[in-house]
Amino acid sequence: MAKKYVSLTFPENLIREPVIYRLGQDFDIVPTIFKAKVSHTEGWVILELNGEKKEIENVIAYLKGRGVIIEEGGREILKRETGKKISTVRIHLTFPDTQTRKPVIYEIGKKYNIITNIRRADMTERAGWMDLEISGDDADIDRAIDYLKVKNIKVNPIEGDVIE
């Protein structure tokens, strides 16, 4: 039996869902809540996950796939008092022909633990543009945008609710 401590910060769209309940129902683990702060706009929980190591890894992958920001650690994580702040940024990307066939949106979601939401796009084999909404920790968003720029993708902010 393995044990892992995690701090979970939920995006606003998951706050009203019974995510922790689902962990106990859908996976062979026992989640124990040590600290929590949940309101109509934010959700943060520190859990102890007990179960087989592989099952705990499955839970973490599931949560990341749902857009939960996860910090893993030992008992020191129990000293935390707050979760990370989740922001949402809308950006317009212009792709050079060298990047149109590469999975850069997938890569930034996976590598930087951010949620990506393609709102509009026009891509061909030679060029393209995309309006992208990204949510996550501010530092992770900044690293993802820097990564896109390194790939020679032009990144411009979208002002207001142009996408809506």
Buried (B, 14 or more C-beta within 10 A) or exposed (E): EEBBBBBBBBBBEBBEEEBBEBBBEEBEBBBEEBBEEEEEEBBBBBBBBBBEEEBBBBBBEBBBEBBBBBBEBEEEBEEBEEBBEBEBBBBBBBBEEEBBEEEBBEBBBEEBBBBBBEBEEEEEEEEBBBBBBBBBBEEBBEBBBEBBEEBEBEBEEBEEEEEE
